[in-house]
Amino acid sequence: MSVIEGKLKGVFGIIMLLLILGCSSSKEDVITIAASANMQFAIEEVSKVFTKRTGVQCELVISSSGKLTAQIKEGAPYDIFVSANMKYPMEIYENDLAVHAPKIYAYGQLVLWSMYDDIKPSVEMLKDKNITHIAIANPKTAPYGQAAIEVLENYSLYDEVKDKLVYGESIAQTNQFITSKSSEVGFTAKSVVLSAKMKGKGHWITLDENQYSSIEQGVIMVKSKKENTRNTQQFYDFLFSEEAKEILEDFGYLVAQ
């Protein structure tokens, strides 16, 4: 090997090492946030402001709380889990997969929503013979779906309307049923109807929060193989900041002051 070839090989090796280190560093600078579907629009705004403040990029994975919990238990590389209730992050914690016990970051509110101009949503109108499809998130995996079932039961309507219920895998799919008008009306999160994408569309009412269990939305830091979890901690702390609380309130969440 000539001297020149040797130098070129050395330079190439250094370049490759820098590229590998650069890729490794970039992965450390990105945090992956698993968020329940009701938080889709709010978490997008929170993470956008967080990135602007810190420079730390956020990757969002949106699904039902139940599905995200199953994925975390199977080893999904999430850094933060923003759930629609406390049950699922507590399950992660009890399986020794969380850095610490879950903490409530907000309280969700349930609404009844329709995209039909001639429909004025109300609980009583769900019995109407012209209402043939009522969208609801799967109560087995989506806390807002469970809350909707509680409302129907507390108004003694469940048995009368159960055959009309159309189940979405999450609030996101439930919203599709409503916005596509495949369901005349449906139960969803208040954060959805107040989002920039949906605001002003259709008709909705906020349901009496005394008719369903409090939707205590919880967050945890998931145990990670990353050597440096400073960015994850930064986001976790930011979620409880006054700035993040204002964003959550704008999306209809109730937050502790």
LUMTORZA-380532 format. One line per 3 residues: their letters; for each residue x, y, z of N, C-alpha, C. Coordinates in pm, 1 decimal, always signed. Layout:
residues N
a = X,Y,Z,X,Y,Z,X,Y,Z  ...
END
This chain:
residues 257
msv = +85.0,-119.4,+0.0,+0.0,+0.0,+0.0,+88.5,+124.3,+0.0  +59.3,+220.3,-90.1,+138.7,+342.9,-99.4,+106.3,+433.6,+18.7  +189.6,+533.7,+39.3,+166.4,+629.7,+146.5,+35.9,+704.9,+123.7
ieg = +13.7,+740.5,-2.9,-108.8,+815.1,-36.7,-232.7,+730.4,-8.7  -226.2,+599.5,-49.2,-340.3,+510.5,-24.7,-366.4,+495.8,+124.6  -256.3,+487.5,+199.3,-268.6,+474.9,+343.8,-336.0,+595.9,+405.3
klk = -296.5,+715.4,+358.9,-356.1,+838.8,+410.9,-503.5,+847.2,+375.8  -534.9,+808.2,+248.0,-673.9,+812.5,+204.0,-761.1,+717.3,+285.6  -701.9,+598.5,+314.3,-776.3,+501.6,+393.9,-800.4,+555.0,+534.9
gvf = -699.6,+623.9,+587.8,-712.9,+681.6,+721.7,-817.8,+789.9,+725.8  -817.0,+875.3,+624.4,-916.3,+983.2,+616.5,-1057.6,+925.5,+602.3  -1068.6,+821.0,+517.6,-1199.3,+757.5,+497.2,-1250.8,+698.3,+627.9
gii = -1160.9,+637.0,+702.9,-1198.8,+577.7,+831.4,-1248.9,+682.7,+929.1  -1181.0,+798.5,+931.5,-1222.5,+907.5,+1020.0,-1360.6,+959.8,+981.0  -1382.9,+974.0,+848.1,-1512.8,+1022.1,+799.1,-1624.5,+926.7,+840.3
mll = -1599.2,+795.7,+823.4,-1700.4,+696.8,+860.1,-1730.3,+700.7,+1009.5  -1624.3,+717.1,+1089.6,-1642.5,+723.9,+1234.0,-1727.3,+844.5,+1273.0  -1698.3,+959.2,+1206.8,-1774.8,+1080.9,+1235.8,-1921.6,+1064.7,+1196.0
lil = -1945.1,+995.5,+1081.6,-2082.7,+972.3,+1036.8,-2157.7,+884.7,+1135.5  -2089.2,+780.4,+1185.1,-2152.2,+690.1,+1282.1,-2184.5,+764.5,+1410.6  -2087.0,+843.6,+1457.2,-2108.0,+921.3,+1578.5,-2218.2,+1024.3,+1560.1
gcs = -2222.4,+1081.9,+1439.6,-2325.2,+1181.5,+1409.6,-2463.4,+1121.0,+1413.0  -2477.5,+998.7,+1354.5,-2606.7,+930.7,+1355.3,-2646.7,+895.0,+1497.1  -2549.9,+848.0,+1574.5,-2576.8,+812.2,+1713.3,-2620.1,+933.3,+1792.7
ssk = -2552.2,+1044.2,+1767.5,-2584.2,+1166.9,+1839.8,-2723.0,+1217.0,+1803.9  -2759.1,+1205.9,+1672.4,-2889.1,+1256.3,+1629.7,-3002.0,+1175.3,+1692.6  -2979.8,+1044.7,+1709.2,-3081.9,+961.6,+1772.4,-3101.0,+1001.9,+1918.1
edv = -2991.1,+1037.6,+1982.4,-2999.6,+1079.6,+2121.9,-3073.3,+1212.9,+2134.8  -3067.5,+1294.3,+2028.1,-3131.1,+1426.0,+2032.1,-3279.9,+1421.7,+1999.8  -3331.0,+1304.9,+1959.5,-3472.8,+1289.6,+1926.3,-3540.9,+1207.5,+2035.1
iti = -3655.6,+1254.5,+2082.2,-3731.7,+1175.1,+2178.3,-3860.4,+1127.4,+2112.2  -3899.4,+1004.5,+2145.6,-4019.6,+945.1,+2088.3,-4130.8,+947.7,+2192.4  -4239.9,+1012.8,+2156.1,-4352.4,+1031.5,+2247.9,-4471.0,+948.5,+2199.7
aas = -4511.8,+853.7,+2281.7,-4631.5,+775.0,+2253.2,-4748.7,+846.3,+2320.6  -4846.5,+886.9,+2241.4,-4957.2,+966.5,+2296.3,-5092.2,+907.2,+2258.0  -5184.1,+911.8,+2351.9,-5320.2,+864.4,+2325.4,-5385.0,+950.3,+2218.1
anm = -5478.7,+891.0,+2144.1,-5536.2,+958.2,+2027.5,-5606.6,+1088.8,+2061.4  -5664.1,+1100.1,+2180.9,-5731.7,+1225.0,+2216.1,-5634.1,+1341.4,+2225.5  -5506.2,+1308.8,+2247.9,-5404.3,+1411.8,+2263.3,-5334.8,+1449.2,+2132.1
qfa = -5378.3,+1391.2,+2022.6,-5307.6,+1409.2,+1895.7,-5279.2,+1555.6,+1863.3  -5380.8,+1638.6,+1865.7,-5362.4,+1778.4,+1825.5,-5290.9,+1858.5,+1933.0  -5324.1,+1831.9,+2057.3,-5260.8,+1905.3,+2167.1,-5112.5,+1872.0,+2179.0
iee = -5078.2,+1743.2,+2165.9,-4938.0,+1703.0,+2181.5,-4855.1,+1754.2,+2064.2  -4916.4,+1769.1,+1948.1,-4845.1,+1827.1,+1833.6,-4804.2,+1971.1,+1865.6  -4895.1,+2045.0,+1925.5,-4867.5,+2184.2,+1960.2,-4766.1,+2193.1,+2073.8
vsk = -4783.6,+2109.8,+2176.4,-4690.6,+2110.5,+2289.4,-4549.5,+2075.7,+2242.8  -4537.1,+1972.2,+2161.4,-4404.1,+1929.5,+2115.7,-4341.2,+2033.0,+2022.8  -4424.9,+2101.6,+1944.6,-4373.0,+2205.6,+1855.0,-4311.6,+2319.7,+1934.3
vft = -4381.1,+2363.1,+2038.3,-4330.4,+2470.8,+2123.8,-4206.3,+2423.6,+2199.7  -4209.3,+2297.8,+2246.9,-4094.5,+2242.0,+2318.7,-3970.1,+2240.8,+2229.6  -3986.3,+2197.7,+2105.8,-3872.9,+2193.3,+2012.5,-3819.9,+2333.1,+1984.8
krt = -3910.6,+2428.6,+1971.6,-3869.9,+2566.9,+1948.4,-3789.0,+2620.0,+2066.2  -3826.0,+2580.0,+2187.5,-3757.4,+2628.3,+2307.9,-3622.7,+2559.5,+2330.0  -3615.0,+2430.1,+2296.3,-3497.7,+2350.5,+2333.4,-3413.3,+2300.7,+2216.7
gvq = -3473.5,+2294.6,+2098.0,-3402.0,+2238.6,+1983.9,-3412.4,+2087.6,+1976.7  -3476.0,+2025.7,+2076.0,-3491.0,+1880.1,+2079.7,-3610.2,+1838.4,+1992.7  -3584.1,+1749.0,+1896.5,-3689.3,+1703.9,+1807.1,-3775.6,+1596.4,+1873.5
cel = -3905.2,+1593.6,+1836.0,-3998.3,+1496.3,+1892.8,-4062.1,+1413.8,+1781.8  -4060.6,+1282.5,+1798.3,-4133.6,+1192.8,+1709.3,-4258.5,+1147.0,+1782.8  -4373.4,+1158.9,+1718.5,-4500.1,+1125.3,+1783.5,-4556.2,+993.9,+1729.9
vis = -4602.1,+911.0,+1821.1,-4672.0,+787.5,+1785.8,-4810.3,+797.3,+1849.9  -4913.6,+798.7,+1766.6,-5050.0,+820.3,+1815.8,-5132.1,+692.3,+1802.8  -5194.5,+651.1,+1912.7,-5281.3,+533.2,+1910.6,-5366.0,+533.2,+2037.1
ssg = -5441.5,+426.5,+2057.9,-5518.9,+416.0,+2181.6,-5423.7,+386.1,+2296.9  -5461.8,+425.6,+2416.7,-5376.7,+403.5,+2533.6,-5349.0,+254.6,+2555.1  -5449.6,+171.6,+2533.3,-5433.4,+28.3,+2551.3,-5331.7,-31.1,+2455.0
klt = -5339.1,+10.0,+2329.0,-5245.5,-42.3,+2228.5,-5102.7,+4.8,+2256.5  -5088.3,+130.1,+2296.3,-4955.4,+183.0,+2326.1,-4895.3,+110.2,+2446.2  -4978.9,+78.4,+2543.6,-4932.6,+3.7,+2660.7,-4880.5,-133.3,+2620.1
aqi = -4954.6,-201.4,+2533.9,-4911.4,-333.5,+2486.1,-4778.3,-322.9,+2412.1  -4761.8,-217.6,+2332.6,-4638.4,-199.5,+2256.7,-4519.1,-174.3,+2349.3  -4541.7,-93.8,+2453.4,-4434.2,-65.9,+2548.8,-4393.4,-194.0,+2621.6
keg = -4490.4,-274.7,+2658.9,-4461.4,-400.3,+2728.4,-4388.1,-498.1,+2637.4  -4405.1,-480.3,+2506.7,-4335.3,-566.2,+2410.9,-4199.0,-510.1,+2371.4  -4162.9,-393.9,+2429.2,-4029.4,-339.8,+2405.6,-4020.4,-224.0,+2308.5
apy = -4133.6,-162.6,+2272.3,-4129.0,-47.1,+2181.4,-4040.9,+62.9,+2241.9  -3953.0,+121.3,+2162.5,-3855.1,+219.3,+2214.5,-3911.6,+359.9,+2232.9  -4014.0,+373.0,+2316.6,-4071.6,+503.5,+2344.4,-4002.8,+565.3,+2466.4
dif = -3993.5,+696.5,+2467.2,-3930.9,+767.1,+2579.9,-4034.4,+820.7,+2678.5  -4146.1,+867.4,+2623.7,-4254.5,+924.6,+2704.4,-4385.8,+858.7,+2664.1  -4470.3,+830.2,+2761.8,-4603.5,+777.6,+2734.3,-4705.1,+874.9,+2792.7
vsa = -4781.0,+939.6,+2704.4,-4883.4,+1036.3,+2743.5,-5017.9,+966.4,+2724.3  -5075.5,+921.0,+2833.9,-5194.2,+836.3,+2828.2,-5323.4,+914.4,+2848.6  -5435.5,+849.4,+2812.2,-5566.7,+912.0,+2830.0,-5623.5,+888.6,+2969.8
nmk = -5556.7,+804.4,+3048.2,-5597.8,+788.1,+3188.6,-5478.9,+736.6,+3268.2  -5500.4,+707.2,+3395.3,-5391.1,+663.3,+3482.4,-5373.4,+511.8,+3483.2  -5475.0,+441.1,+3438.9,-5470.4,+294.5,+3443.1,-5352.0,+238.8,+3365.1
ypm = -5335.7,+284.0,+3242.2,-5234.0,+224.7,+3155.7,-5090.4,+260.8,+3195.3  -5058.7,+386.7,+3224.1,-4922.2,+415.1,+3269.9,-4891.4,+347.3,+3403.8  -4993.6,+328.1,+3486.7,-4972.3,+256.4,+3612.4,-4936.0,+110.4,+3584.3
eiy = -4997.9,+55.7,+3481.3,-4966.0,-82.1,+3441.2,-4819.5,-91.6,+3397.1  -4773.8,+8.6,+3324.3,-4633.1,+12.1,+3281.5,-4542.2,+22.2,+3403.7  -4579.6,+107.1,+3495.4,-4500.9,+126.4,+3617.9,-4494.5,-2.8,+3699.7
end = -4606.3,-70.2,+3713.8,-4611.4,-193.5,+3792.3,-4533.2,-307.0,+3727.7  -4508.3,-294.1,+3596.5,-4425.9,-392.0,+3525.5,-4278.6,-350.1,+3522.1  -4244.8,-249.7,+3604.3,-4107.5,-201.9,+3618.4,-4049.0,-150.7,+3485.7
lav = -4135.8,-86.6,+3406.2,-4091.0,-33.3,+3277.0,-4091.0,+119.5,+3274.5  -4122.0,+181.2,+3388.6,-4125.6,+327.3,+3398.2,-4019.8,+376.3,+3495.6  -3972.8,+497.2,+3470.7,-3871.5,+557.8,+3557.4,-3930.0,+588.3,+3694.6
hap = -4055.4,+629.8,+3697.2,-4121.8,+664.4,+3823.0,-4272.4,+644.6,+3806.7  -4345.3,+660.2,+3913.9,-4490.8,+643.1,+3909.2,-4554.4,+748.4,+3818.2  -4667.7,+715.6,+3756.5,-4734.2,+812.6,+3668.1,-4787.2,+932.5,+3744.3
kiy = -4799.8,+1041.8,+3671.4,-4849.2,+1166.2,+3729.9,-4957.1,+1225.1,+3639.4  -5061.0,+1279.0,+3699.6,-5168.9,+1341.0,+3621.2,-5120.7,+1473.9,+3563.1  -5138.2,+1490.9,+3432.5,-5101.0,+1617.3,+3368.3,-5224.0,+1697.7,+3325.8
ayg = -5340.1,+1630.2,+3313.8,-5462.6,+1700.0,+3272.8,-5583.3,+1610.2,+3294.8  -5701.3,+1671.7,+3290.5,-5827.7,+1599.3,+3300.2,-5903.6,+1619.9,+3169.7  -5943.1,+1509.5,+3107.1,-6011.4,+1518.9,+2979.4,-6160.6,+1540.9,+2994.3
qlv = -6222.2,+1594.2,+2888.7,-6366.8,+1616.0,+2887.0,-6427.4,+1549.3,+2764.7  -6544.1,+1490.4,+2784.6,-6613.1,+1415.8,+2679.9,-6719.6,+1502.5,+2613.9  -6729.2,+1492.5,+2480.0,-6831.9,+1567.2,+2407.6,-6908.2,+1474.1,+2314.0
lws = -7026.1,+1519.7,+2274.7,-7107.8,+1450.4,+2175.2,-7108.4,+1539.6,+2051.6  -7070.9,+1483.2,+1936.7,-7039.9,+1564.4,+1817.6,-7109.5,+1508.2,+1693.7  -7160.2,+1597.5,+1609.0,-7220.5,+1557.0,+1482.3,-7179.7,+1654.6,+1372.7
myd = -7160.7,+1601.5,+1251.9,-7126.8,+1686.2,+1138.4,-7249.7,+1717.0,+1051.8  -7364.8,+1667.1,+1092.8,-7488.1,+1693.4,+1017.9,-7547.6,+1827.4,+1061.0  -7579.5,+1911.4,+963.6,-7631.6,+2045.6,+993.1,-7764.5,+2041.5,+1067.4
dik = -7847.0,+1938.9,+1039.3,-7980.1,+1934.6,+1098.8,-7984.5,+1856.6,+1230.5  -7868.6,+1816.9,+1282.2,-7864.1,+1743.5,+1408.6,-7805.7,+1830.9,+1518.9  -7882.0,+1849.6,+1622.4,-7834.6,+1921.7,+1740.7,-7809.9,+1816.9,+1849.0
psv = -7685.6,+1783.6,+1876.5,-7654.9,+1672.7,+1967.0,-7714.8,+1688.6,+2106.9  -7764.2,+1578.5,+2158.2,-7809.4,+1569.2,+2296.9,-7810.7,+1421.4,+2330.7  -7805.3,+1390.5,+2457.4,-7806.8,+1250.4,+2497.9,-7940.7,+1185.9,+2462.2
eml = -8048.7,+1257.7,+2485.8,-8182.9,+1203.4,+2459.1,-8205.1,+1171.6,+2312.0  -8146.9,+1252.7,+2222.4,-8173.0,+1231.4,+2080.3,-8107.2,+1103.5,+2026.8  -8020.6,+1042.5,+2106.6,-7957.2,+918.0,+2063.0,-8059.9,+807.1,+2044.0
kdk = -8177.4,+819.7,+2108.8,-8284.8,+719.8,+2096.1,-8363.7,+737.2,+1966.7  -8347.2,+853.4,+1902.7,-8424.6,+884.6,+1782.3,-8404.2,+777.1,+1674.6  -8511.3,+738.4,+1609.9,-8503.0,+633.3,+1507.2,-8418.9,+675.4,+1386.9
nit = -8402.5,+808.1,+1368.3,-8320.3,+856.3,+1257.4,-8170.3,+847.6,+1288.1  -8137.5,+824.1,+1413.1,-7997.4,+803.3,+1451.0,-7971.2,+653.9,+1445.6  -7896.4,+610.2,+1346.8,-7873.0,+466.3,+1327.8,-7730.0,+423.7,+1361.2
hia = -7638.1,+521.1,+1365.2,-7498.3,+489.8,+1396.7,-7442.7,+592.5,+1495.6  -7391.3,+543.7,+1607.1,-7330.0,+629.3,+1709.5,-7183.6,+586.7,+1725.0  -7092.8,+674.0,+1689.0,-6950.0,+640.7,+1694.6,-6897.3,+648.8,+1837.4
ian = -6814.8,+552.6,+1872.9,-6758.1,+547.6,+2007.4,-6624.1,+474.3,+1999.8  -6527.3,+518.4,+2076.3,-6398.3,+450.1,+2079.5,-6411.1,+319.7,+2157.2  -6331.0,+221.8,+2121.1,-6334.2,+90.9,+2186.7,-6312.6,+106.6,+2337.4
pkt = -6413.3,+77.0,+2418.2,-6400.2,+98.1,+2563.3,-6297.6,+6.6,+2629.8  -6255.8,-99.6,+2559.3,-6157.4,-191.8,+2616.1,-6015.4,-134.3,+2612.0  -5991.4,-42.8,+2519.0,-5856.2,+12.0,+2504.9,-5850.8,+164.6,+2508.8
apy = -5965.3,+229.7,+2496.1,-5968.9,+376.0,+2491.0,-6052.4,+431.2,+2606.9  -5991.4,+502.1,+2701.6,-6063.0,+556.6,+2817.0,-6183.6,+643.1,+2781.1  -6177.0,+716.6,+2670.5,-6290.6,+799.4,+2631.8,-6408.5,+711.5,+2586.4
gqa = -6378.0,+595.3,+2534.0,-6483.6,+501.1,+2498.4,-6550.7,+446.8,+2622.9  -6470.2,+416.6,+2724.3,-6525.3,+369.8,+2851.6,-6612.6,+477.7,+2915.5  -6567.3,+602.7,+2907.3,-6645.3,+714.2,+2962.5,-6780.1,+727.2,+2890.1
aie = -6779.2,+706.2,+2759.2,-6902.7,+715.4,+2681.4,-7002.1,+607.2,+2724.4  -6951.5,+485.9,+2747.8,-7038.2,+377.2,+2795.0,-7099.5,+413.5,+2929.9  -7020.2,+472.8,+3017.3,-7070.9,+514.0,+3148.6,-7183.4,+616.0,+3134.3
vle = -7168.9,+709.5,+3041.0,-7273.7,+809.8,+3017.9,-7403.2,+740.9,+2975.7  -7392.5,+649.3,+2880.0,-7511.1,+579.2,+2831.3,-7577.3,+498.3,+2942.9  -7497.4,+436.1,+3025.9,-7551.9,+357.1,+3135.7,-7616.7,+446.0,+3242.3
nys = -7552.4,+558.6,+3272.0,-7605.8,+648.5,+3374.8,-7736.2,+716.3,+3331.9  -7754.9,+729.2,+3199.8,-7881.2,+784.6,+3149.2,-7979.4,+672.3,+3113.6  -7944.1,+548.6,+3151.4,-8028.3,+430.1,+3123.4,-8060.8,+417.4,+2975.1
lyd = -7960.1,+443.2,+2891.9,-7978.8,+438.5,+2746.8,-7903.6,+324.7,+2678.8  -7809.9,+264.9,+2750.4,-7721.3,+168.5,+2684.7,-7797.2,+55.5,+2614.4  -7887.6,-9.6,+2684.9,-7959.9,-122.0,+2625.4,-8041.7,-80.1,+2503.5
evk = -8089.1,+44.2,+2507.5,-8174.0,+93.8,+2397.9,-8093.9,+129.6,+2273.0  -7967.5,+170.2,+2290.2,-7889.6,+217.0,+2174.8,-7768.8,+129.5,+2142.8  -7746.9,+23.2,+2218.3,-7624.9,-56.6,+2201.3,-7606.5,-111.0,+2059.3
dkl = -7718.7,-139.7,+1990.3,-7708.2,-192.2,+1853.4,-7671.3,-84.0,+1752.0  -7675.2,+40.7,+1795.4,-7638.3,+151.5,+1706.6,-7488.7,+185.9,+1717.2  -7424.0,+134.1,+1819.6,-7285.6,+174.1,+1846.4,-7189.1,+119.9,+1741.2
vyg = -7103.5,+208.6,+1692.9,-6998.8,+173.3,+1597.4,-6866.2,+202.8,+1664.8  -6782.7,+101.2,+1680.7,-6660.8,+115.4,+1759.6,-6537.2,+144.8,+1674.2  -6467.2,+251.7,+1712.8,-6339.3,+282.5,+1649.9,-6227.2,+226.5,+1735.7
esi = -6113.3,+197.2,+1675.3,-6000.7,+143.4,+1751.6,-5948.5,+245.1,+1852.9  -5968.5,+371.6,+1820.4,-5923.7,+479.7,+1907.7,-6012.2,+600.7,+1881.2  -5987.6,+707.7,+1954.0,-6060.8,+832.4,+1928.5,-6035.8,+880.2,+1785.4
aqt = -5915.2,+858.2,+1734.7,-5881.5,+902.5,+1598.2,-5973.8,+837.7,+1495.2  -5992.5,+706.5,+1504.8,-6081.4,+638.4,+1409.6,-6227.5,+676.3,+1434.9  -6261.4,+695.5,+1560.7,-6397.1,+740.4,+1594.3,-6425.8,+874.8,+1528.6
nqf = -6327.5,+963.7,+1530.9,-6342.9,+1094.5,+1466.0,-6365.6,+1080.2,+1315.6  -6300.9,+981.1,+1255.7,-6319.5,+957.0,+1112.2,-6463.5,+915.9,+1083.0  -6518.9,+832.8,+1170.0,-6659.5,+791.9,+1152.8,-6751.6,+913.9,+1157.9
its = -6718.7,+1007.1,+1247.8,-6803.0,+1127.0,+1264.9,-6784.0,+1223.8,+1148.8  -6658.2,+1255.3,+1117.2,-6631.8,+1356.8,+1013.8,-6669.1,+1308.7,+873.3  -6666.4,+1177.6,+850.0,-6705.9,+1123.8,+719.0,-6857.7,+1108.7,+707.7
kss = -6926.2,+1134.6,+820.6,-7071.5,+1123.7,+829.8,-7121.9,+980.0,+815.8  -7033.0,+882.2,+833.8,-7078.8,+743.0,+834.5,-7154.7,+714.3,+963.8  -7131.3,+798.6,+1066.1,-7211.2,+795.7,+1188.8,-7277.0,+932.0,+1204.8
evg = -7403.6,+933.6,+1239.8,-7472.8,+1061.9,+1253.1,-7419.3,+1144.2,+1369.8  -7370.0,+1073.9,+1470.5,-7323.0,+1140.7,+1591.1,-7220.4,+1050.5,+1658.8  -7138.4,+1107.7,+1746.8,-7039.8,+1024.0,+1814.9,-6980.9,+1093.0,+1937.0
fta = -6922.3,+1009.9,+2023.2,-6855.3,+1059.4,+2143.2,-6706.7,+1078.7,+2114.4  -6652.9,+1193.9,+2152.9,-6510.2,+1217.7,+2132.4,-6457.3,+1309.5,+2242.9  -6329.8,+1343.3,+2231.0,-6266.0,+1429.8,+2330.2,-6286.7,+1576.5,+2292.9
ksv = -6304.1,+1660.0,+2391.4,-6322.2,+1803.2,+2367.6,-6201.3,+1862.5,+2296.5  -6084.7,+1805.9,+2320.7,-5961.5,+1854.5,+2256.8,-5968.1,+1843.2,+2105.0  -6047.2,+1748.9,+2055.9,-6058.8,+1728.3,+1911.0,-6139.8,+1841.7,+1848.2
vls = -6256.2,+1871.6,+1902.9,-6344.3,+1972.4,+1842.5,-6287.6,+2113.5,+1858.4  -6192.8,+2131.2,+1951.3,-6130.4,+2263.4,+1970.3,-5999.7,+2278.1,+1893.7  -5956.7,+2172.6,+1825.4,-5831.7,+2179.8,+1748.5,-5849.9,+2270.1,+1627.1
akm = -5739.1,+2323.6,+1577.7,-5744.2,+2413.5,+1461.4,-5804.8,+2343.5,+1340.4  -5780.8,+2214.7,+1329.5,-5829.3,+2138.3,+1214.3,-5980.2,+2118.6,+1218.3  -6036.5,+2106.2,+1336.6,-6178.4,+2073.4,+1349.7,-6265.2,+2187.8,+1402.7
kgk = -6203.9,+2291.2,+1453.5,-6278.3,+2399.4,+1518.0,-6383.0,+2459.5,+1423.8  -6504.8,+2472.6,+1474.1,-6611.3,+2532.9,+1395.0,-6683.8,+2435.9,+1303.9  -6642.7,+2309.6,+1304.3,-6705.9,+2210.6,+1216.6,-6810.8,+2131.1,+1293.9
ghw = -6930.9,+2126.5,+1237.8,-7037.8,+2050.4,+1299.0,-7092.5,+2113.7,+1425.8  -7165.8,+2032.9,+1501.7,-7225.9,+2077.8,+1628.1,-7184.0,+1981.4,+1738.4  -7156.7,+2035.8,+1856.4,-7117.4,+1949.4,+1967.8,-7161.7,+2009.6,+2100.8
itl = -7173.2,+1921.8,+2199.1,-7203.9,+1966.3,+2334.9,-7106.9,+1897.4,+2431.4  -7070.6,+1967.0,+2537.5,-6990.1,+1906.8,+2643.1,-7082.4,+1827.2,+2734.2  -7047.1,+1703.6,+2762.2,-7131.0,+1618.0,+2845.3,-7103.9,+1642.3,+2993.9
den = -7205.4,+1619.6,+3073.8,-7196.6,+1640.4,+3217.9,-7087.2,+1550.6,+3276.3  -6982.2,+1611.4,+3330.5,-6868.9,+1533.6,+3381.0,-6904.3,+1450.1,+3503.5  -7022.6,+1476.6,+3561.4,-7067.2,+1395.7,+3675.2,-7126.5,+1261.8,+3631.0
qys = -7142.4,+1245.4,+3499.3,-7202.5,+1123.7,+3446.2,-7099.3,+1020.5,+3399.7  -6972.7,+1050.1,+3419.6,-6868.1,+952.2,+3386.7,-6749.6,+973.3,+3480.2  -6672.3,+868.6,+3498.1,-6556.5,+876.2,+3587.5,-6458.0,+980.2,+3536.6
sie = -6396.6,+1051.4,+3628.1,-6299.1,+1154.5,+3592.1,-6189.7,+1096.0,+3503.4  -6165.5,+1161.5,+3391.5,-6062.7,+1113.8,+3298.1,-5929.4,+1176.9,+3338.2  -5862.6,+1110.6,+3430.4,-5734.1,+1159.0,+3481.6,-5623.7,+1113.4,+3386.3
qgv = -5573.7,+1203.8,+3305.8,-5475.0,+1167.5,+3204.6,-5334.3,+1168.5,+3264.3  -5263.7,+1056.8,+3247.9,-5134.1,+1040.9,+3312.7,-5017.2,+1030.1,+3216.8  -4898.3,+1061.3,+3267.8,-4776.0,+1054.8,+3186.8,-4665.2,+986.8,+3266.0
imv = -4581.5,+913.3,+3195.6,-4463.6,+852.1,+3256.3,-4344.8,+864.5,+3161.4  -4225.2,+855.6,+3218.7,-4103.4,+838.1,+3141.4,-4076.6,+687.9,+3135.4  -4066.0,+635.7,+3015.0,-4042.4,+493.5,+2996.3,-3892.7,+465.1,+3013.6
ksk = -3860.6,+355.7,+3080.0,-3719.5,+318.3,+3096.1,-3657.2,+299.8,+2958.7  -3539.4,+357.1,+2940.5,-3477.0,+361.5,+2808.7,-3335.0,+305.1,+2813.1  -3289.1,+257.8,+2696.7,-3151.5,+209.8,+2684.3,-3056.0,+325.3,+2653.8
ken = -3112.1,+444.0,+2635.2,-3029.0,+560.3,+2605.7,-2939.9,+592.6,+2726.1  -2816.8,+632.1,+2697.5,-2725.8,+670.4,+2805.4,-2765.7,+804.9,+2865.3  -2815.1,+893.7,+2778.5,-2851.5,+1027.9,+2824.0,-3001.8,+1048.2,+2808.6
trn = -3071.9,+1061.3,+2919.4,-3217.1,+1080.8,+2915.4,-3255.4,+1224.6,+2951.7  -3158.1,+1314.5,+2941.6,-3181.6,+1454.9,+2979.1,-3294.0,+1515.8,+2895.7  -3296.5,+1485.7,+2763.7,-3399.3,+1544.2,+2677.8,-3538.5,+1493.5,+2714.0
tqq = -3544.9,+1365.5,+2751.4,-3672.9,+1308.6,+2793.8,-3722.5,+1377.7,+2920.2  -3632.3,+1398.1,+3013.7,-3667.8,+1466.4,+3138.1,-3712.3,+1609.2,+3110.7  -3645.6,+1674.1,+3014.3,-3682.5,+1810.8,+2977.6,-3826.3,+1817.6,+2928.3
fyd = -3863.5,+1721.7,+2843.1,-4000.3,+1723.4,+2790.5,-4100.6,+1695.2,+2901.5  -4069.5,+1597.2,+2983.7,-4157.9,+1562.8,+3096.0,-4181.7,+1686.0,+3181.9  -4077.3,+1758.1,+3215.1,-4089.8,+1878.6,+3297.9,-4168.6,+1987.7,+3225.2
flf = -4146.3,+1999.0,+3093.5,-4214.2,+2102.1,+3014.5,-4364.9,+2078.9,+3012.2  -4406.8,+1952.3,+3013.3,-4549.3,+1920.6,+3009.4,-4623.5,+1977.6,+3130.5  -4550.1,+2001.3,+3238.6,-4611.5,+2056.6,+3359.5,-4583.9,+2206.3,+3376.1
see = -4523.4,+2266.8,+3275.3,-4493.6,+2410.0,+3281.1,-4619.7,+2491.8,+3255.9  -4616.5,+2618.3,+3294.0,-4731.1,+2706.8,+3272.3,-4761.2,+2721.8,+3123.6  -4657.1,+2723.2,+3042.6,-4675.6,+2737.5,+2897.7,-4751.1,+2618.5,+2840.1
ake = -4713.0,+2497.1,+2881.4,-4781.2,+2377.5,+2833.2,-4923.9,+2370.9,+2887.6  -4943.5,+2413.0,+3011.9,-5077.3,+2413.1,+3071.8,-5171.5,+2503.1,+2993.5  -5121.2,+2617.2,+2948.5,-5204.3,+2709.1,+2869.4,-5246.3,+2643.8,+2738.3
ile = -5154.4,+2569.5,+2677.4,-5186.0,+2499.5,+2552.3,-5294.5,+2395.4,+2578.3  -5277.8,+2318.0,+2683.8,-5376.0,+2214.6,+2716.7,-5512.9,+2274.7,+2745.2  -5516.2,+2386.4,+2813.6,-5643.8,+2453.6,+2842.5,-5710.4,+2501.3,+2713.7
dfg = -5630.1,+2548.5,+2619.1,-5683.6,+2592.0,+2489.9,-5751.2,+2476.4,+2416.3  -5707.1,+2354.3,+2446.4,-5765.2,+2236.0,+2382.8,-5875.1,+2172.5,+2467.8  -5919.3,+2245.9,+2570.6,-6033.5,+2198.4,+2646.5,-6002.2,+2108.8,+2763.9
ylv = -5875.6,+2090.9,+2795.2,-5840.1,+2009.0,+2911.8,-5849.8,+2092.8,+3038.7  -5876.1,+2025.7,+3148.7,-5872.3,+2088.7,+3279.1,-5735.8,+2055.5,+3339.4  -5664.8,+2155.6,+3387.8,-5532.5,+2131.8,+3444.6,-5524.1,+2189.6,+3586.0
aq = -5442.0,+2125.9,+3667.5,-5422.8,+2173.3,+3804.5,-5333.8,+2296.1,+3801.4  -5369.0,+2397.0,+3878.5,-5290.9,+2521.0,+3882.0,-5191.5,+2517.9,+3998.4
END
